[in-house]
Amino acid sequence: MFNNIGIPGLVLIAIIALVIFGPSKLPQLGRAVGDTLREFRSSTKGIVEDITEDKKSEDQQTNKLQ
């Protein structure tokens, strides 16, 4: 989704965030975004691991039946 932003786009986003939130709120905002992304990644990783384990167990059960 954000693969094609590039450096100019990131600078523009940073300037807009600075204008909207001000310099005192930017560290809090960055920390909150980082925490949210970390939680999202860990959740999706857990879901993918669960699905992979379920698929492996189904494959093993299918192989035992054959």
DSSP file (Angstrom, degrees, kcal/mol; ACC not computed):
  #  RESIDUE AA STRUCTURE BP1 BP2  ACC     N-H-->O    O-->H-N    N-H-->O    O-->H-N    TCO  KAPPA ALPHA  PHI   PSI    X-CA   Y-CA   Z-CA
    1    1 A M              0   0    0      0, 0.0     3,-0.3     0, 0.0     0, 0.0   0.000 360.0 360.0 360.0 -45.8    0.0    0.0    0.0
    2    2 A F    >   +     0   0    0      1,-0.2     3,-1.0     2,-0.1     4,-0.3   0.089 360.0 108.2-104.8  22.9    2.7    2.5    1.0
    3    3 A N  T 3  S+     0   0    0      1,-0.2    -1,-0.2     2,-0.1     3,-0.2   0.768  79.6  46.5 -70.6 -25.5    5.5    1.0   -1.3
    4    4 A N  T 3  S+     0   0    0     -3,-0.3    -1,-0.2     1,-0.1    -2,-0.1   0.111  79.9 100.0-107.8  21.4    5.4    4.0   -3.8
    5    5 A I    <>  -     0   0    0     -3,-1.0     4,-0.7     4,-0.1    -1,-0.1   0.969  60.5-175.5 -72.7 -52.6    5.4    7.0   -1.4
    6    6 A G  H  >  -     0   0    0     -4,-0.3     4,-1.9    -3,-0.2     5,-0.1  -0.065  44.3 -61.5  80.1 174.7    9.1    7.8   -1.6
    7    7 A I  H  > S+     0   0    0      1,-0.2     4,-2.4     2,-0.2     5,-0.2   0.913 131.7  52.3 -65.3 -46.4   11.1   10.4    0.2
    8    8 A P  H  > S+     0   0    0      0, 0.0     4,-2.2     0, 0.0    -1,-0.2   0.897 110.6  49.7 -59.9 -37.9    9.2   13.5   -1.0
    9    9 A G  H  X S+     0   0    0     -4,-0.7     4,-2.4     2,-0.2    -2,-0.2   0.900 110.3  49.6 -66.1 -40.6    5.9   11.9    0.0
   10   10 A L  H  X S+     0   0    0     -4,-1.9     4,-2.4     2,-0.2    -1,-0.2   0.895 110.5  50.5 -65.1 -39.7    7.3   11.1    3.5
   11   11 A V  H  X S+     0   0    0     -4,-2.4     4,-2.4     2,-0.2    -2,-0.2   0.917 110.6  49.7 -63.5 -42.9    8.6   14.6    3.9
   12   12 A L  H  X S+     0   0    0     -4,-2.2     4,-2.4    -5,-0.2    -2,-0.2   0.915 111.1  48.8 -62.3 -43.6    5.2   16.0    2.9
   13   13 A I  H  X S+     0   0    0     -4,-2.4     4,-2.5     1,-0.2    -1,-0.2   0.904 111.3  50.6 -63.0 -41.5    3.4   13.7    5.4
   14   14 A A  H  X S+     0   0    0     -4,-2.4     4,-2.2     2,-0.2    -2,-0.2   0.901 110.8  48.7 -63.7 -41.5    5.8   14.8    8.2
   15   15 A I  H  X S+     0   0    0     -4,-2.4     4,-2.2     2,-0.2    -2,-0.2   0.917 112.2  48.3 -65.4 -43.2    5.2   18.5    7.4
   16   16 A I  H  X S+     0   0    0     -4,-2.4     4,-2.7     1,-0.2     5,-0.2   0.919 112.1  49.3 -63.2 -43.1    1.5   18.0    7.5
   17   17 A A  H  X>S+     0   0    0     -4,-2.5     4,-2.9     1,-0.2     5,-0.6   0.895 110.2  51.7 -63.0 -39.5    1.6   16.1   10.7
   18   18 A L  H  X5S+     0   0    0     -4,-2.2     4,-1.4     1,-0.2    -1,-0.2   0.899 112.5  45.3 -63.3 -41.3    3.8   18.8   12.2
   19   19 A V  H  <5S+     0   0    0     -4,-2.2    -2,-0.2     2,-0.2    -1,-0.2   0.916 119.2  41.2 -68.3 -43.2    1.3   21.5   11.2
   20   20 A I  H  <5S+     0   0    0     -4,-2.7    -2,-0.2    -5,-0.2    -3,-0.2   0.942 130.0  22.9 -72.8 -48.1   -1.7   19.6   12.5
   21   21 A F  H  <5S-     0   0    0     -4,-2.9     4,-0.5    -5,-0.2    -3,-0.2   0.686 100.1-132.5 -98.0 -20.1   -0.4   18.1   15.7
   22   22 A G    >X< -     0   0    0     -4,-1.4     4,-1.0    -5,-0.6     3,-0.6   0.086  31.9 -76.8  82.9 160.1    2.4   20.5   16.6
   23   23 A P  T 34 S+     0   0    0      0, 0.0    -1,-0.2     0, 0.0    -4,-0.1   0.760 125.6  57.8 -68.2 -24.8    6.0   19.6   17.7
   24   24 A S  T 34 S+     0   0    0      1,-0.2     4,-0.4     2,-0.1    -2,-0.1   0.800 109.6  43.2 -77.1 -26.8    5.0   18.6   21.3
   25   25 A K  T <> S+     0   0    0     -3,-0.6     4,-2.5    -4,-0.5     5,-0.2   0.631  91.7  83.7 -92.5 -15.6    2.5   15.9   20.2
   26   26 A L  H  X S+     0   0    0     -4,-1.0     4,-2.9     1,-0.2     5,-0.2   0.889  88.7  50.9 -61.1 -42.3    4.6   14.3   17.5
   27   27 A P  H  > S+     0   0    0      0, 0.0     4,-2.2     0, 0.0    -1,-0.2   0.917 113.2  46.5 -61.7 -39.6    6.6   12.0   19.8
   28   28 A Q  H  > S+     0   0    0     -4,-0.4     4,-2.4     2,-0.2    -2,-0.2   0.912 113.6  49.0 -65.1 -41.7    3.4   10.8   21.4
   29   29 A L  H  X S+     0   0    0     -4,-2.5     4,-2.4     2,-0.2     5,-0.2   0.919 111.7  48.4 -64.5 -44.5    1.8   10.3   18.1
   30   30 A G  H  X S+     0   0    0     -4,-2.9     4,-2.4     1,-0.2    -1,-0.2   0.897 111.8  49.6 -62.9 -40.8    4.8    8.4   16.7
   31   31 A R  H  X S+     0   0    0     -4,-2.2     4,-2.6    -5,-0.2    -2,-0.2   0.907 111.3  49.3 -64.3 -42.2    4.9    6.2   19.8
   32   32 A A  H  X S+     0   0    0     -4,-2.4     4,-2.3     2,-0.2    -2,-0.2   0.904 111.9  48.0 -65.2 -41.4    1.2    5.4   19.5
   33   33 A V  H  X S+     0   0    0     -4,-2.4     4,-2.6     2,-0.2    -2,-0.2   0.917 112.4  49.7 -65.3 -42.4    1.5    4.5   15.8
   34   34 A G  H  X S+     0   0    0     -4,-2.4     4,-2.4     2,-0.2    -2,-0.2   0.914 111.5  47.9 -62.4 -43.7    4.5    2.3   16.5
   35   35 A D  H  X S+     0   0    0     -4,-2.6     4,-2.4     2,-0.2    -1,-0.2   0.903 111.9  50.3 -63.4 -40.8    2.7    0.5   19.3
   36   36 A T  H  X S+     0   0    0     -4,-2.3     4,-2.4     2,-0.2    -2,-0.2   0.925 111.8  46.9 -64.1 -45.0   -0.3    0.0   17.1
   37   37 A L  H  X S+     0   0    0     -4,-2.6     4,-2.6     2,-0.2    -2,-0.2   0.896 111.6  51.7 -64.1 -39.8    1.8   -1.4   14.3
   38   38 A R  H  X S+     0   0    0     -4,-2.4     4,-2.3     2,-0.2    -2,-0.2   0.924 111.8  46.3 -62.6 -44.6    3.7   -3.7   16.6
   39   39 A E  H  X S+     0   0    0     -4,-2.4     4,-2.3     2,-0.2    -2,-0.2   0.898 112.4  50.8 -64.8 -41.1    0.4   -5.1   18.1
   40   40 A F  H  X S+     0   0    0     -4,-2.4     4,-2.7     2,-0.2     5,-0.2   0.922 111.0  48.3 -62.8 -44.5   -1.1   -5.5   14.6
   41   41 A R  H  X S+     0   0    0     -4,-2.6     4,-2.3     1,-0.2    -2,-0.2   0.912 112.2  48.1 -63.6 -42.5    2.0   -7.4   13.4
   42   42 A S  H  X S+     0   0    0     -4,-2.3     4,-2.0     2,-0.2    -1,-0.2   0.891 112.8  49.3 -66.9 -37.0    2.0   -9.7   16.4
   43   43 A S  H  X S+     0   0    0     -4,-2.3     4,-2.1     2,-0.2    -2,-0.2   0.934 112.9  45.5 -66.5 -45.8   -1.7  -10.4   16.1
   44   44 A T  H  X S+     0   0    0     -4,-2.7     4,-2.5     1,-0.2    -2,-0.2   0.870 110.9  54.1 -67.5 -34.3   -1.4  -11.2   12.4
   45   45 A K  H  X S+     0   0    0     -4,-2.3     4,-2.3    -5,-0.2    -1,-0.2   0.914 109.1  48.8 -63.7 -41.5    1.6  -13.4   13.0
   46   46 A G  H  X S+     0   0    0     -4,-2.0     4,-2.2     2,-0.2    -2,-0.2   0.893 111.4  49.2 -63.6 -40.7   -0.3  -15.4   15.6
   47   47 A I  H  X S+     0   0    0     -4,-2.1     4,-2.4     2,-0.2    -2,-0.2   0.921 111.1  49.2 -65.7 -44.3   -3.3  -15.8   13.3
   48   48 A V  H  X S+     0   0    0     -4,-2.5     4,-2.5     1,-0.2    -2,-0.2   0.905 111.1  50.4 -62.8 -41.4   -1.0  -17.0   10.4
   49   49 A E  H  X S+     0   0    0     -4,-2.3     4,-2.5     2,-0.2    -1,-0.2   0.903 110.4  50.0 -63.4 -40.8    0.7  -19.5   12.8
   50   50 A D  H  X S+     0   0    0     -4,-2.2     4,-2.4     2,-0.2    -2,-0.2   0.921 111.9  47.2 -63.0 -43.9   -2.7  -20.8   13.9
   51   51 A I  H  X S+     0   0    0     -4,-2.4     4,-2.4     2,-0.2    -2,-0.2   0.910 112.2  50.3 -64.9 -41.6   -3.9  -21.3   10.4
   52   52 A T  H  X S+     0   0    0     -4,-2.5     4,-2.3     2,-0.2    -2,-0.2   0.914 111.2  48.3 -62.9 -43.2   -0.6  -23.0    9.4
   53   53 A E  H  X S+     0   0    0     -4,-2.5     4,-2.4     2,-0.2    -1,-0.2   0.907 111.5  50.3 -63.5 -42.1   -0.8  -25.4   12.3
   54   54 A D  H  X S+     0   0    0     -4,-2.4     4,-2.3     1,-0.2    -2,-0.2   0.912 110.9  49.0 -62.8 -42.4   -4.5  -26.2   11.5
   55   55 A K  H  X S+     0   0    0     -4,-2.4     4,-2.5     2,-0.2    -2,-0.2   0.908 110.9  50.1 -65.1 -41.1   -3.6  -26.9    7.9
   56   56 A K  H  X S+     0   0    0     -4,-2.3     4,-2.3     2,-0.2    -2,-0.2   0.915 111.4  48.3 -63.2 -42.4   -0.7  -29.2    8.9
   57   57 A S  H  X S+     0   0    0     -4,-2.4     4,-2.2     2,-0.2    -1,-0.2   0.886 111.8  49.7 -67.6 -36.6   -2.9  -31.1   11.3
   58   58 A E  H  X S+     0   0    0     -4,-2.3     4,-2.3     2,-0.2    -1,-0.2   0.906 110.8  50.1 -65.6 -41.0   -5.6  -31.5    8.7
   59   59 A D  H  X S+     0   0    0     -4,-2.5     4,-2.3     2,-0.2    -2,-0.2   0.900 110.7  49.6 -63.6 -40.3   -3.0  -32.7    6.1
   60   60 A Q  H  X S+     0   0    0     -4,-2.3     4,-1.9     2,-0.2    -1,-0.2   0.904 111.5  48.6 -65.5 -41.0   -1.6  -35.3    8.6
   61   61 A Q  H  X S+     0   0    0     -4,-2.2     4,-1.6     2,-0.2    -2,-0.2   0.893 111.4  50.1 -66.6 -38.6   -5.1  -36.6    9.4
   62   62 A T  H  X S+     0   0    0     -4,-2.3     4,-1.2     1,-0.2    -2,-0.2   0.902 110.0  50.5 -65.2 -41.1   -5.9  -36.8    5.7
   63   63 A N  H  < S+     0   0    0     -4,-2.3    -1,-0.2     1,-0.2    -2,-0.2   0.856 108.3  52.7 -66.9 -33.9   -2.6  -38.8    5.1
   64   64 A K  H  < S+     0   0    0     -4,-1.9    -1,-0.2     1,-0.2    -2,-0.2   0.848 107.6  52.2 -68.6 -33.9   -3.5  -41.2    7.9
   65   65 A L  H  <        0   0    0     -4,-1.6    -1,-0.2     1,-0.2    -2,-0.2   0.772 360.0 360.0 -73.7 -25.6   -6.9  -41.9    6.4
   66   66 A Q     <        0   0    0     -4,-1.2    -1,-0.2    -5,-0.1    -2,-0.2   0.470 360.0 360.0 -86.4 360.0   -5.4  -42.7    3.0
